Amino acid sequence: MDVFFAASPASRSRLGLIVPKHGHRIVDRNRVKRRLREIGRRCALPALDSAGVHLDLLIRAHRSAYGAPFAVLEDEVTTLVEGLCSRSF
């Protein structure tokens, strides 16, 4: 996954998703979007808010995200967010 971030003009962190088609069916694309949205809701946004970091986080899924289990996607996003929280801005 590619992750982009910028300071949020809002008083809270926000999440955006980009899931390209990569030749897959819309059902598969929606499954990846639902998984990433749930990971953001449960893990990424609360971690950023509890660290006092207000960022707009944009996640772009790669082709391999279509075949990845939920746990693998969750680990990858959690690792990225922990890295963002540990950096000083």
C-alpha positions, 0 to 999 in steps of 0.5 A, spaced: 500 500 500 502 507 498 500 511 504 500 519 503 498 524 509 498 531 510 496 536 516 488 536 517 485 542 517 479 539 521 480 538 528 480 530 527 484 525 523 480 523 516 481 517 512 481 517 504 481 510 500 483 509 493 482 502 490 484 501 483 480 496 479 486 492 477 482 488 472 478 485 478 470 485 479 466 490 483 465 485 488 472 484 490 474 492 489 468 493 494 471 488 499 477 491 499 474 498 500 470 495 506 476 492 509 480 498 509 475 502 511 474 498 517 481 497 519 481 505 519 475 506 523 478 501 528 485 502 528 488 507 524 484 513 526 483 512 534 491 511 534 492 518 531 487 521 535 490 518 541 497 520 539 494 527 538 496 527 531 491 530 526 492 528 519 489 526 513 491 519 511 490 517 504 491 509 503 492 507 496 491 499 495 496 495 490 494 489 486 496 484 492 491 487 497 485 483 493 488 477 495 491 479 502 487 476 508 484 481 513 489 480 518 495 482 513 492 488 511 490 490 518 498 489 520 500 493 514 496 499 516 497 498 523 505 498 522 504 504 518 500 508 523 505 507 528 510 509 524 507 516 523 505 516 530 512 516 533 515 521 528 515 528 530 512 533 526 
